[in-house]
Amino acid sequence: QVQLVESGGGLVQPGGSLRLSCAASGRIFVIYTMGWYRQAPGKQRELVATLSRGGNENYVDSVKGRFTTSRDNAKRTVYLQMNSLNPEDTAVYYCYVDVSSPTTPKITKVYWGQGAQVTVSS
């Protein structure tokens, strides 16, 4: 099994910054794509950012230029740096990883973090 632990959420004023972290542990052989979704109240879950093992980044248009995702493969951790936050960024943020296990190295599976609440309000 693989576990993901998120940290770094909280309350921030408009224009502020937050950094989310997501650490993976367990039976992991290779971590492929890592990324972030978010879900605001009454809205569908939205893909925010992805980061491939090779370093290719993709972002939803609404966060481009404000959010940056990065990864530390040695620590099995993915980060989401969020700058210039606005109230529309308020949501629960979920990290995910696509990994293979030592026993089935050619099969990948997606695991999810528990979610981190980000609230942008004055």
Secondary structure, DSSP 4 states (H G I P E B T S, - for coil): -EEEEEE--EEE-TT--EEEEEEEEES-SEEEEEEEEEE-TTS--EEEEEE-TT--EEE-GGGTTTEEEEEETTTTEEEEEE-S--GGG-EEEEEEEEEE-SSSTT-EEEEE---EEEEE--
